[in-house]
Amino acid sequence: MPTVVLRIRREPHYRRAAFEAMFKRHGYVVADRATPQSRGDTLCLWNRKRGADETEADSWERRNGTVLVIENAYLQRVDKTFYSVSVGQHNGAGYFPVGDEDRFSKLGFEVKPWREKTDKTYTLVCSQRGIGSSLMASPFGWGERHAKALPGRVKLRPHPANHEARIPLEHDLANAHACHIWSSGAGVRALVEGVPVKHYAPHWICEDPDRLKALHRMSHGQWHFDEVATGEPLARILDQLEHATW
């Protein structure tokens, strides 16, 4: 039987339970530690943070094991209900199967017309925490430096986790004609609101220049925790595992 080392915190309890159920439905043994013996053996991480997480992931992949990266969803109505699931990396740098099914419409967001630039609008720069892999983590102070270097009206949005005054993203997007990100879920919401986005990381989940195609792809990379518990996200990945080149 395949083994999974599950590095998902036990709170909120439903999240951990959903991912345990996903793996058990496919016959996995959940372990605290293991050495991969086959491609099916999996290390399941919350993000792929530089340091111990990335070192363990690198070691797992050198032994031909699979690394599954979980994070908060890119776009959701209710916080901590949807989660991104991809192989190897996060936020567009990893792999996940994309089908023809319309998953975006189920999220309940209206895609608005593109916003026009006026003398009252500004470029919104979204700072990030700098958490992630060596490939995907934003450089320290990227948002602040980038905002200062831009011409015209610019508004810097501190990352909510690093700032006591948690202003809703919708408030900052209301008068934005452009949004600059490193590689952020805030950019996905900006696209939906009709605000053009420019990203500076090597990858971003909505980097396809065709907005509707980008949102379609994004929607296949995230799942509600009830869907996770059915095993469907892993089923789709396992179906590709035999011929995978990631």
FIKOLZA-1660 file (N, C-alpha, C; in steps of 0.1 Angstrom, whole numbers, plus 5000, padded with zeros to 4 digits):
% residues 246
   i   px   py   pz ch aa at
   1 5008 4988 5000  A  M  N
   1 5000 5000 5000  A  M CA
   1 5009 5012 5000  A  M  C
   2 5005 5023 4993  A  P  N
   2 5012 5035 4993  A  P CA
   2 5012 5042 5007  A  P  C
   3 5021 5051 5009  A  T  N
   3 5022 5058 5022  A  T CA
   3 5022 5073 5019  A  T  C
   4 5015 5080 5028  A  V  N
   4 5015 5095 5028  A  V CA
   4 5020 5100 5041  A  V  C
   5 5030 5109 5041  A  V  N
   5 5034 5117 5052  A  V CA
   5 5026 5130 5051  A  V  C
   6 5016 5132 5061  A  L  N
   6 5007 5143 5060  A  L CA
   6 5011 5154 5069  A  L  C
   7 5016 5165 5064  A  R  N
   7 5020 5177 5072  A  R CA
   7 5009 5188 5072  A  R  C
   8 4997 5184 5074  A  I  N
   8 4986 5193 5075  A  I CA
   8 4982 5194 5090  A  I  C
   9 4982 5207 5095  A  R  N
   9 4978 5209 5109  A  R CA
   9 4965 5203 5112  A  R  C
  10 4962 5200 5125  A  R  N
  10 4950 5194 5129  A  R CA
  10 4939 5204 5131  A  R  C
  11 4942 5217 5130  A  E  N
  11 4931 5227 5131  A  E CA
  11 4932 5236 5118  A  E  C
  12 4921 5240 5112  A  P  N
  12 4908 5235 5116  A  P CA
  12 4906 5220 5113  A  P  C
  13 4899 5214 5122  A  H  N
  13 4898 5199 5122  A  H CA
  13 4892 5194 5109  A  H  C
  14 4883 5201 5103  A  Y  N
  14 4877 5195 5091  A  Y CA
  14 4886 5195 5079  A  Y  C
  15 4896 5204 5079  A  R  N
  15 4906 5204 5069  A  R CA
  15 4915 5192 5070  A  R  C
  16 4921 5189 5081  A  R  N
  16 4929 5177 5083  A  R CA
  16 4921 5165 5080  A  R  C
  17 4909 5164 5085  A  A  N
  17 4901 5152 5084  A  A CA
  17 4898 5150 5069  A  A  C
  18 4895 5161 5061  A  A  N
  18 4892 5159 5047  A  A CA
  18 4904 5153 5039  A  A  C
  19 4916 5158 5042  A  F  N
  19 4928 5153 5035  A  F CA
  19 4932 5138 5040  A  F  C
  20 4930 5135 5052  A  E  N
  20 4931 5121 5057  A  E CA
  20 4922 5112 5049  A  E  C
  21 4909 5117 5048  A  A  N
  21 4899 5109 5041  A  A CA
  21 4903 5107 5027  A  A  C
  22 4908 5118 5020  A  M  N
  22 4912 5117 5006  A  M CA
  22 4922 5106 5004  A  M  C
  23 4932 5106 5012  A  F  N
  23 4943 5096 5010  A  F CA
  23 4938 5082 5014  A  F  C
  24 4930 5080 5024  A  K  N
  24 4926 5067 5029  A  K CA
  24 4916 5061 5018  A  K  C
  25 4909 5069 5011  A  R  N
  25 4900 5064 5001  A  R CA
  25 4907 5057 4990  A  R  C
  26 4920 5061 4988  A  H  N
  26 4928 5055 4978  A  H CA
  26 4938 5045 4984  A  H  C
  27 4936 5041 4996  A  G  N
  27 4944 5030 5001  A  G CA
  27 4957 5034 5007  A  G  C
  28 4959 5047 5010  A  Y  N
  28 4971 5052 5016  A  Y CA
  28 4972 5049 5031  A  Y  C
  29 4984 5046 5036  A  V  N
  29 4987 5046 5050  A  V CA
  29 4992 5059 5054  A  V  C
  30 4986 5065 5064  A  V  N
  30 4991 5078 5069  A  V CA
  30 5002 5076 5079  A  V  C
  31 5013 5083 5077  A  A  N
  31 5025 5081 5086  A  A CA
  31 5030 5094 5090  A  A  C
  32 5038 5094 5101  A  D  N
  32 5044 5106 5106  A  D CA
  32 5058 5109 5098  A  D  C
  33 5064 5098 5094  A  R  N
  33 5076 5099 5086  A  R CA
  33 5078 5086 5078  A  R  C
  34 5084 5087 5067  A  A  N
  34 5086 5076 5058  A  A CA
  34 5097 5079 5048  A  A  C
  35 5102 5069 5041  A  T  N
  35 5111 5071 5029  A  T CA
  35 5103 5065 5017  A  T  C
  36 5102 5073 5006  A  P  N
  36 5094 5069 4995  A  P CA
  36 5100 5057 4988  A  P  C
  37 5092 5047 4985  A  Q  N
  37 5096 5035 4978  A  Q CA
  37 5091 5035 4963  A  Q  C
  38 5082 5043 4960  A  S  N
  38 5076 5044 4947  A  S CA
  38 5070 5057 4944  A  S  C
  39 5066 5060 4931  A  R  N
  39 5060 5073 4928  A  R CA
  39 5048 5076 4935  A  R  C
  40 5040 5066 4939  A  G  N
  40 5028 5068 4946  A  G CA
  40 5030 5073 4961  A  G  C
  41 5041 5070 4967  A  D  N
  41 5043 5074 4981  A  D CA
  41 5044 5090 4980  A  D  C
  42 5037 5096 4990  A  T  N
  42 5035 5110 4989  A  T CA
  42 5038 5118 5001  A  T  C
  43 5045 5129 5000  A  L  N
  43 5047 5139 5010  A  L CA
  43 5037 5150 5008  A  L  C
  44 5028 5152 5017  A  C  N
  44 5017 5162 5016  A  C CA
  44 5020 5174 5025  A  C  C
  45 5024 5186 5019  A  L  N
  45 5028 5197 5026  A  L CA
  45 5018 5209 5026  A  L  C
  46 5018 5217 5036  A  W  N
  46 5011 5230 5036  A  W CA
  46 5021 5240 5031  A  W  C
  47 5019 5244 5018  A  N  N
  47 5029 5253 5011  A  N CA
  47 5042 5245 5010  A  N  C
  48 5052 5251 5004  A  R  N
  48 5065 5244 5002  A  R CA
  48 5075 5255 5007  A  R  C
  49 5076 5257 5020  A  K  N
  49 5084 5268 5025  A  K CA
  49 5098 5265 5025  A  K  C
  50 5106 5276 5022  A  R  N
  50 5121 5274 5023  A  R CA
  50 5125 5269 5037  A  R  C
  51 5135 5261 5038  A  G  N
  51 5139 5256 5050  A  G CA
  51 5136 5241 5051  A  G  C
  52 5131 5237 5063  A  A  N
  52 5129 5222 5065  A  A CA
  52 5119 5216 5055  A  A  C
  53 5108 5223 5052  A  D  N
  53 5098 5218 5043  A  D CA
  53 5104 5216 5029  A  D  C
  54 5112 5226 5024  A  E  N
  54 5117 5224 5011  A  E CA
  54 5128 5214 5010  A  E  C
  55 5136 5213 5021  A  T  N
  55 5146 5203 5021  A  T CA
  55 5140 5189 5021  A  T  C
  56 5130 5187 5029  A  E  N
  56 5123 5174 5029  A  E CA
  56 5117 5171 5015  A  E  C
  57 5111 5181 5009  A  A  N
  57 5104 5179 4996  A  A CA
  57 5115 5175 4986  A  A  C
  58 5126 5182 4986  A  D  N
  58 5137 5179 4976  A  D CA
  58 5142 5165 4978  A  D  C
  59 5143 5161 4990  A  S  N
  59 5148 5147 4993  A  S CA
  59 5138 5137 4988  A  S  C
  60 5125 5140 4990  A  W  N
  60 5114 5131 4986  A  W CA
  60 5114 5129 4971  A  W  C
  61 5116 5140 4964  A  E  N
  61 5115 5140 4949  A  E CA
  61 5128 5133 4944  A  E  C
  62 5139 5134 4950  A  R  N
  62 5151 5127 4945  A  R CA
  62 5150 5112 4946  A  R  C
  63 5141 5108 4955  A  R  N
  63 5139 5094 4957  A  R CA
  63 5126 5089 4949  A  R  C
  64 5122 5098 4939  A  N  N
  64 5111 5095 4930  A  N CA
  64 5097 5095 4937  A  N  C
  65 5096 5100 4949  A  G  N
  65 5083 5101 4956  A  G CA
  65 5076 5114 4950  A  G  C
  66 5063 5115 4954  A  T  N
  66 5055 5126 4949  A  T CA
  66 5053 5136 4961  A  T  C
  67 5054 5149 4958  A  V  N
  67 5052 5159 4968  A  V CA
  67 5039 5166 4964  A  V  C
  68 5029 5166 4973  A  L  N
  68 5016 5173 4970  A  L CA
  68 5016 5186 4979  A  L  C
  69 5013 5197 4973  A  V  N
  69 5013 5210 4980  A  V CA
  69 4999 5215 4982  A  V  C
  70 4995 5218 4994  A  I  N
  70 4982 5223 4997  A  I CA
  70 4984 5237 5002  A  I  C
  71 4974 5246 4999  A  E  N
  71 4974 5259 5004  A  E CA
  71 4959 5264 5004  A  E  C
  72 4957 5276 5010  A  N  N
  72 4944 5283 5009  A  N CA
  72 4941 5285 4994  A  N  C
  73 4928 5284 4991  A  A  N
  73 4924 5285 4977  A  A CA
  73 4927 5299 4971  A  A  C
  74 4927 5300 4958  A  Y  N
  74 4930 5312 4951  A  Y CA
  74 4918 5321 4951  A  Y  C
  75 4906 5316 4951  A  L  N
  75 4894 5324 4950  A  L CA
  75 4882 5316 4957  A  L  C
  76 4876 5322 4967  A  Q  N
  76 4866 5316 4975  A  Q CA
  76 4857 5326 4982  A  Q  C
  77 4844 5323 4983  A  R  N
  77 4835 5332 4990  A  R CA
  77 4837 5332 5005  A  R  C
  78 4839 5320 5010  A  V  N
  78 4840 5318 5025  A  V CA
  78 4854 5313 5028  A  V  C
  79 4861 5320 5036  A  D  N
  79 4875 5317 5040  A  D CA
  79 4876 5303 5045  A  D  C
  80 4887 5296 5042  A  K  N
  80 4890 5282 5047  A  K CA
  80 4879 5272 5044  A  K  C
  81 4874 5273 5032  A  T  N
  81 4864 5263 5027  A  T CA
  81 4870 5256 5014  A  T  C
  82 4877 5263 5006  A  F  N
  82 4884 5257 4994  A  F CA
  82 4899 5257 4997  A  F  C
  83 4905 5247 4991  A  Y  N
  83 4920 5246 4992  A  Y CA
  83 4926 5242 4978  A  Y  C
  84 4938 5248 4976  A  S  N
  84 4945 5245 4963  A  S CA
  84 4952 5232 4965  A  S  C
  85 4953 5224 4955  A  V  N
  85 4960 5211 4955  A  V CA
  85 4968 5209 4942  A  V  C
  86 4981 5208 4944  A  S  N
  86 4989 5207 4932  A  S CA
  86 5002 5199 4935  A  S  C
  87 5008 5193 4925  A  V  N
  87 5020 5185 4926  A  V CA
  87 5032 5194 4925  A  V  C
  88 5041 5193 4935  A  G  N
  88 5054 5199 4935  A  G CA
  88 5055 5213 4940  A  G  C
  89 5046 5222 4935  A  Q  N
  89 5047 5236 4939  A  Q CA
  89 5033 5242 4940  A  Q  C
  90 5032 5255 4942  A  H  N
  90 5020 5261 4945  A  H CA
  90 5018 5274 4936  A  H  C
  91 5006 5278 4934  A  N  N
  91 5002 5291 4927  A  N CA
  91 5007 5291 4913  A  N  C
  92 5004 5280 4906  A  G  N
  92 5008 5280 4891  A  G CA
  92 5021 5274 4888  A  G  C
  93 5030 5272 4898  A  A  N
  93 5043 5266 4895  A  A CA
  93 5042 5250 4896  A  A  C
  94 5031 5245 4902  A  G  N
  94 5029 5231 4903  A  G CA
  94 5021 5225 4892  A  G  C
  95 5018 5212 4893  A  Y  N
  95 5009 5205 4883  A  Y CA
  95 4996 5201 4889  A  Y  C
  96 4985 5203 4881  A  F  N
  96 4972 5197 4885  A  F CA
  96 4965 5194 4872  A  F  C
  97 4957 5184 4871  A  P  N
  97 4949 5181 4859  A  P CA
  97 4938 5192 4857  A  P  C
  98 4937 5196 4844  A  V  N
  98 4926 5205 4841  A  V CA
  98 4917 5199 4830  A  V  C
  99 4904 5198 4834  A  G  N
  99 4895 5192 4825  A  G CA
  99 4885 5202 4818  A  G  C
 100 4875 5197 4812  A  D  N
 100 4865 5205 4805  A  D CA
 100 4854 5210 4814  A  D  C
 101 4852 5204 4826  A  E  N
 101 4841 5208 4835  A  E CA
 101 4842 5222 4839  A  E  C
 102 4830 5229 4839  A  D  N
 102 4830 5243 4844  A  D CA
 102 4829 5243 4859  A  D  C
 103 4841 5245 4865  A  R  N
 103 4842 5246 4880  A  R CA
 103 4841 5261 4884  A  R  C
 104 4845 5270 4875  A  F  N
 104 4845 5284 4879  A  F CA
 104 4831 5289 4883  A  F  C
 105 4821 5286 4875  A  S  N
 105 4808 5291 4878  A  S CA
 105 4802 5287 4891  A  S  C
 106 4807 5276 4896  A  K  N
 106 4802 5271 4909  A  K CA
 106 4808 5280 4921  A  K  C
 107 4818 5288 4918  A  L  N
 107 4824 5296 4929  A  L CA
 107 4815 5308 4932  A  L  C
 108 4806 5312 4923  A  G  N
 108 4797 5323 4925  A  G CA
 108 4802 5337 4923  A  G  C
 109 4812 5338 4914  A  F  N
 109 4817 5351 4911  A  F CA
 109 4813 5356 4897  A  F  C
 110 4810 5368 4896  A  E  N
 110 4807 5374 4883  A  E CA
 110 4819 5381 4877  A  E  C
 111 4823 5377 4865  A  V  N
 111 4835 5383 4858  A  V CA
 111 4830 5397 4853  A  V  C
 112 4836 5407 4858  A  K  N
 112 4832 5421 4854  A  K CA
 112 4840 5426 4842  A  K  C
 113 4834 5436 4835  A  P  N
 113 4841 5442 4824  A  P CA
 113 4855 5448 4828  A  P  C
 114 4864 5449 4819  A  W  N
 114 4877 5455 4822  A  W CA
 114 4875 5470 4827  A  W  C
 115 4882 5473 4837  A  R  N
 115 4882 5487 4843  A  R CA
 115 4890 5496 4835  A  R  C
 116 4885 5509 4833  A  E  N
 116 4893 5519 4826  A  E CA
 116 4900 5528 4835  A  E  C
 117 4912 5533 4830  A  K  N
 117 4920 5542 4838  A  K CA
 117 4914 5556 4837  A  K  C
 118 4913 5563 4849  A  T  N
 118 4909 5577 4849  A  T CA
 118 4918 5584 4858  A  T  C
 119 4916 5597 4860  A  D  N
 119 4925 5605 4869  A  D CA
 119 4922 5603 4884  A  D  C
 120 4912 5594 4887  A  K  N
 120 4909 5591 4901  A  K CA
 120 4913 5577 4904  A  K  C
 121 4918 5569 4894  A  T  N
 121 4922 5555 4897  A  T CA
 121 4937 5555 4900  A  T  C
 122 4941 5543 4904  A  Y  N
 122 4955 5541 4908  A  Y CA
 122 4960 5527 4905  A  Y  C
 123 4973 5524 4905  A  T  N
 123 4978 5511 4904  A  T CA
 123 4979 5506 4918  A  T  C
 124 4973 5494 4921  A  L  N
 124 4974 5488 4934  A  L CA
 124 4985 5478 4934  A  L  C
 125 4994 5479 4943  A  V  N
 125 5005 5470 4945  A  V CA
 125 5002 5462 4958  A  V  C
 126 5002 5449 4956  A  C  N
 126 4999 5440 4968  A  C CA
 126 5012 5434 4973  A  C  C
 127 5015 5437 4985  A  S  N
 127 5027 5431 4992  A  S CA
 127 5024 5417 4995  A  S  C
 128 5035 5409 4997  A  Q  N
 128 5034 5395 5001  A  Q CA
 128 5043 5392 5013  A  Q  C
 129 5040 5381 5019  A  R  N
 129 5048 5377 5032  A  R CA
 129 5062 5372 5029  A  R  C
 130 5064 5368 5017  A  G  N
 130 5077 5362 5014  A  G CA
 130 5078 5347 5018  A  G  C
 131 5067 5341 5020  A  I  N
 131 5066 5327 5024  A  I CA
 131 5065 5318 5011  A  I  C
 132 5072 5307 5010  A  G  N
 132 5071 5298 4999  A  G CA
 132 5084 5292 4996  A  G  C
 133 5085 5286 4984  A  S  N
 133 5097 5279 4980  A  S CA
 133 5107 5289 4975  A  S  C
 134 5120 5284 4973  A  S  N
 134 5130 5292 4967  A  S CA
 134 5126 5297 4954  A  S  C
 135 5118 5290 4946  A  L  N
 135 5113 5294 4933  A  L CA
 135 5103 5305 4934  A  L  C
 136 5093 5304 4944  A  M  N
 136 5081 5312 4944  A  M CA
 136 5080 5322 4954  A  M  C
 137 5088 5322 4965  A  A  N
 137 5087 5332 4975  A  A CA
 137 5091 5346 4970  A  A  C
 138 5084 5356 4974  A  S  N
 138 5087 5370 4970  A  S CA
 138 5099 5375 4978  A  S  C
 139 5107 5383 4971  A  P  N
 139 5119 5389 4978  A  P CA
 139 5114 5398 4990  A  P  C
 140 5123 5399 5000  A  F  N
 140 5119 5407 5011  A  F CA
 140 5117 5422 5007  A  F  C
 141 5106 5428 5011  A  G  N
 141 5103 5442 5008  A  G CA
 141 5100 5444 4993  A  G  C
 142 5096 5434 4985  A  W  N
 142 5093 5436 4971  A  W CA
 142 5082 5446 4969  A  W  C
 143 5071 5445 4976  A  G  N
 143 5060 5454 4974  A  G CA
 143 5063 5468 4976  A  G  C
 144 5070 5471 4987  A  E  N
 144 5074 5485 4990  A  E CA
 144 5083 5491 4980  A  E  C
 145 5093 5483 4976  A  R  N
 145 5103 5488 4966  A  R CA
 145 5096 5490 4952  A  R  C
 146 5087 5481 4949  A  H  N
 146 5080 5482 4936  A  H CA
 146 5071 5494 4935  A  H  C
 147 5063 5496 4946  A  A  N
 147 5054 5507 4947  A  A CA
 147 5061 5520 4945  A  A  C
 148 5073 5522 4951  A  K  N
 148 5080 5534 4950  A  K CA
 148 5086 5537 4936  A  K  C
 149 5088 5526 4929  A  A  N
 149 5094 5528 4916  A  A CA
 149 5084 5530 4905  A  A  C
 150 5071 5529 4908  A  L  N
 150 5061 5530 4897  A  L CA
 150 5057 5545 4896  A  L  C
 151 5055 5549 4883  A  P  N
 151 5050 5563 4881  A  P CA
 151 5035 5564 4883  A  P  C
 152 5031 5577 4884  A  G  N
 152 5016 5579 4886  A  G CA
 152 5011 5576 4900  A  G  C
 153 4998 5575 4901  A  R  N
 153 4991 5572 4913  A  R CA
 153 4993 5557 4917  A  R  C
 154 4998 5555 4929  A  V  N
 154 5000 5541 4933  A  V CA
 154 4995 5540 4947  A  V  C
 155 4989 5528 4950  A  K  N
 155 4985 5525 4964  A  K CA
 155 4991 5512 4968  A  K  C
 156 4998 5511 4979  A  L  N
 156 5004 5499 4984  A  L CA
 156 4995 5492 4994  A  L  C
 157 4992 5480 4991  A  R  N
 157 4983 5472 5000  A  R CA
 157 4992 5463 5009  A  R  C
 158 4994 5465 5022  A  P  N
 158 5001 5456 5030  A  P CA
 158 4995 5442 5030  A  P  C
 159 5002 5432 5032  A  H  N
 159 4996 5419 5033  A  H CA
 159 4988 5418 5046  A  H  C
 160 4976 5413 5045  A  P  N
 160 4967 5413 5058  A  P CA
 160 4974 5406 5069  A  P  C
 161 4982 5396 5067  A  A  N
 161 4988 5388 5078  A  A CA
 161 4999 5396 5085  A  A  C
 162 5004 5407 5078  A  N  N
 162 5015 5415 5083  A  N CA
 162 5010 5429 5088  A  N  C
 163 4997 5431 5089  A  H  N
 163 4992 5444 5091  A  H CA
 163 4979 5443 5100  A  H  C
 164 4979 5451 5111  A  E  N
 164 4968 5450 5120  A  E CA
 164 4955 5455 5114  A  E  C
 165 4955 5465 5106  A  A  N
 165 4942 5471 5100  A  A CA
 165 4940 5463 5087  A  A  C
 166 4931 5453 5088  A  R  N
 166 4928 5444 5077  A  R CA
 166 4917 5450 5068  A  R  C
 167 4921 5458 5059  A  I  N
 167 4912 5464 5050  A  I CA
 167 4908 5454 5040  A  I  C
 168 4895 5453 5037  A  P  N
 168 4890 5443 5027  A  P CA
 168 4897 5446 5013  A  P  C
 169 4900 5435 5007  A  L  N
 169 4906 5437 4993  A  L CA
 169 4897 5444 4984  A  L  C
 170 4884 5442 4985  A  E  N
 170 4875 5448 4976  A  E CA
 170 4875 5463 4977  A  E  C
 171 4878 5468 4989  A  H  N
 171 4880 5483 4992  A  H CA
 171 4891 5488 4984  A  H  C
 172 4903 5482 4984  A  D  N
 172 4915 5486 4977  A  D CA
 172 4913 5485 4962  A  D  C
 173 4906 5475 4958  A  L  N
 173 4904 5473 4943  A  L CA
 173 4894 5483 4937  A  L  C
 174 4885 5489 4946  A  A  N
 174 4874 5497 4941  A  A CA
 174 4878 5508 4931  A  A  C
 175 4890 5514 4933  A  N  N
 175 4894 5525 4925  A  N CA
 175 4907 5522 4918  A  N  C
 176 4910 5509 4916  A  A  N
 176 4922 5505 4909  A  A CA
 176 4920 5503 4894  A  A  C
 177 4929 5507 4886  A  H  N
 177 4929 5505 4872  A  H CA
 177 4939 5494 4868  A  H  C
 178 4948 5490 4877  A  A  N
 178 4957 5480 4875  A  A CA
 178 4961 5474 4888  A  A  C
 179 4966 5461 4888  A  C  N
 179 4970 5455 4901  A  C CA
 179 4983 5448 4898  A  C  C
 180 4994 5451 4906  A  H  N
 180 5007 5445 4905  A  H CA
 180 5009 5436 4917  A  H  C
 181 5013 5423 4914  A  I  N
 181 5015 5413 4924  A  I CA
 181 5028 5406 4921  A  I  C
 182 5033 5399 4932  A  W  N
 182 5044 5390 4929  A  W CA
 182 5038 5377 4924  A  W  C
 183 5030 5370 4932  A  S  N
 183 5022 5359 4927  A  S CA
 183 5012 5356 4938  A  S  C
 184 5000 5362 4937  A  S  N
 184 4991 5363 4948  A  S CA
 184 4976 5360 4944  A  S  C
 185 4969 5354 4954  A  G  N
 185 4955 5352 4952  A  G CA
 185 4947 5365 4950  A  G  C
 186 4953 5376 4956  A  A  N
 186 4946 5389 4954  A  A CA
 186 4945 5392 4939  A  A  C
 187 4955 5388 4932  A  G  N
 187 4954 5391 4917  A  G CA
 187 4943 5383 4910  A  G  C
 188 4939 5372 4915  A  V  N
 188 4928 5364 4910  A  V CA
 188 4915 5372 4912  A  V  C
 189 4913 5377 4924  A  R  N
 189 4901 5385 4926  A  R CA
 189 4901 5398 4918  A  R  C
 190 4913 5404 4916  A  A  N
 190 4914 5416 4908  A  A CA
 190 4909 5413 4893  A  A  C
 191 4914 5402 4888  A  L  N
 191 4909 5398 4874  A  L CA
 191 4894 5397 4874  A  L  C
 192 4888 5390 4884  A  V  N
 192 4874 5389 4884  A  V CA
 192 4867 5403 4884  A  V  C
 193 4873 5412 4891  A  E  N
 193 4867 5425 4893  A  E CA
 193 4870 5434 4880  A  E  C
 194 4877 5429 4871  A  G  N
 194 4880 5436 4859  A  G CA
 194 4892 5445 4859  A  G  C
 195 4901 5442 4869  A  V  N
 195 4913 5450 4870  A  V CA
 195 4925 5442 4864  A  V  C
 196 4931 5447 4854  A  P  N
 196 4942 5440 4847  A  P CA
 196 4954 5437 4858  A  P  C
 197 4960 5426 4857  A  V  N
 197 4970 5422 4866  A  V CA
 197 4984 5419 4860  A  V  C
 198 4994 5424 4866  A  K  N
 198 5008 5421 4862  A  K CA
 198 5015 5414 4873  A  K  C
 199 5020 5402 4870  A  H  N
 199 5027 5394 4881  A  H CA
 199 5042 5394 4878  A  H  C
 200 5050 5393 4889  A  Y  N
 200 5065 5394 4887  A  Y CA
 200 5072 5381 4892  A  Y  C
 201 5065 5371 4897  A  A  N
 201 5071 5359 4901  A  A CA
 201 5073 5350 4888  A  A  C
 202 5081 5340 4889  A  P  N
 202 5082 5331 4877  A  P CA
 202 5069 5325 4872  A  P  C
 203 5060 5323 4881  A  H  N
 203 5047 5317 4877  A  H CA
 203 5036 5324 4885  A  H  C
 204 5024 5323 4880  A  W  N
 204 5012 5327 4887  A  W CA
 204 5000 5319 4882  A  W  C
 205 4991 5315 4891  A  I  N
 205 4980 5306 4887  A  I CA
 205 4971 5311 4876  A  I  C
 206 4971 5324 4874  A  C  N
 206 4963 5330 4863  A  C CA
 206 4971 5337 4852  A  C  C
 207 4983 5332 4850  A  E  N
 207 4992 5339 4841  A  E CA
 207 4988 5338 4826  A  E  C
 208 4979 5329 4822  A  D  N
 208 4974 5329 4809  A  D CA
 208 4968 5342 4805  A  D  C
 209 4972 5348 4794  A  P  N
 209 4967 5362 4790  A  P CA
 209 4952 5362 4786  A  P  C
 210 4946 5350 4784  A  D  N
 210 4932 5349 4781  A  D CA
 210 4925 5348 4795  A  D  C
 211 4918 5358 4799  A  R  N
 211 4913 5358 4813  A  R CA
 211 4903 5346 4816  A  R  C
 212 4894 5343 4807  A  L  N
 212 4885 5333 4809  A  L CA
 212 4892 5319 4810  A  L  C
 213 4902 5317 4801  A  K  N
 213 4909 5304 4802  A  K CA
 213 4917 5304 4815  A  K  C
 214 4923 5315 4819  A  A  N
 214 4931 5315 4832  A  A CA
 214 4922 5312 4844  A  A  C
 215 4910 5317 4844  A  L  N
 215 4901 5315 4855  A  L CA
 215 4896 5300 4855  A  L  C
 216 4894 5295 4843  A  H  N
 216 4889 5281 4842  A  H CA
 216 4900 5272 4847  A  H  C
 217 4913 5274 4843  A  R  N
 217 4924 5266 4848  A  R CA
 217 4925 5267 4863  A  R  C
 218 4925 5279 4868  A  M  N
 218 4926 5282 4883  A  M CA
 218 4915 5274 4890  A  M  C
 219 4903 5273 4885  A  S  N
 219 4892 5267 4893  A  S CA
 219 4894 5252 4894  A  S  C
 220 4902 5246 4885  A  H  N
 220 4905 5232 4885  A  H CA
 220 4917 5228 4895  A  H  C
 221 4923 5239 4900  A  G  N
 221 4934 5237 4909  A  G CA
 221 4930 5238 4924  A  G  C
 222 4917 5240 4927  A  Q  N
 222 4912 5242 4940  A  Q CA
 222 4899 5234 4943  A  Q  C
 223 4897 5230 4955  A  W  N
 223 4886 5221 4958  A  W CA
 223 4880 5224 4972  A  W  C
 224 4867 5223 4973  A  H  N
 224 4860 5225 4986  A  H CA
 224 4864 5213 4995  A  H  C
 225 4865 5215 5008  A  F  N
 225 4869 5204 5017  A  F CA
 225 4860 5192 5016  A  F  C
 226 4847 5194 5013  A  D  N
 226 4839 5182 5011  A  D CA
 226 4843 5174 4999  A  D  C
 227 4847 5181 4988  A  E  N
 227 4852 5175 4976  A  E CA
 227 4865 5167 4979  A  E  C
 228 4874 5174 4987  A  V  N
 228 4886 5167 4990  A  V CA
 228 4884 5154 4997  A  V  C
 229 4874 5154 5006  A  A  N
 229 4871 5141 5014  A  A CA
 229 4866 5130 5005  A  A  C
 230 4860 5133 4994  A  T  N
 230 4856 5122 4985  A  T CA
 230 4868 5115 4978  A  T  C
 231 4879 5122 4978  A  G  N
 231 4891 5116 4971  A  G CA
 231 4893 5121 4957  A  G  C
 232 4884 5129 4951  A  E  N
 232 4884 5133 4937  A  E CA
 232 4897 5140 4933  A  E  C
 233 4902 5150 4941  A  P  N
 233 4914 5157 4936  A  P CA
 233 4926 5147 4934  A  P  C
 234 4927 5138 4944  A  L  N
 234 4938 5128 4943  A  L CA
 234 4936 5118 4932  A  L  C
 235 4923 5114 4929  A  A  N
 235 4920 5105 4919  A  A CA
 235 4924 5110 4905  A  A  C
 236 4922 5123 4903  A  R  N
 236 4926 5129 4890  A  R CA
 236 4941 5130 4889  A  R  C
 237 4948 5132 4900  A  I  N
 237 4963 5132 4899  A  I CA
 237 4968 5118 4897  A  I  C
 238 4963 5109 4904  A  L  N
 238 4968 5095 4903  A  L CA
 238 4966 5089 4889  A  L  C
 239 4955 5094 4882  A  D  N
 239 4952 5090 4869  A  D CA
 239 4964 5094 4859  A  D  C
 240 4971 5104 4863  A  Q  N
 240 4981 5109 4854  A  Q CA
 240 4995 5105 4859  A  Q  C
 241 4996 5099 4871  A  L  N
 241 5009 5096 4877  A  L CA
 241 5018 5087 4869  A  L  C
 242 5012 5077 4863  A  E  N
 242 5020 5067 4856  A  E CA
 242 5028 5073 4844  A  E  C
 243 5022 5083 4838  A  H  N
 243 5029 5089 4826  A  H CA
 243 5034 5104 4829  A  H  C
 244 5034 5107 4842  A  A  N
 244 5038 5121 4846  A  A CA
 244 5053 5124 4842  A  A  C
 245 5055 5136 4839  A  T  N
 245 5068 5141 4836  A  T CA
 245 5072 5153 4845  A  T  C
 246 5063 5156 4855  A  W  N
 246 5067 5167 4864  A  W CA
 246 5078 5163 4874  A  W  C
% end
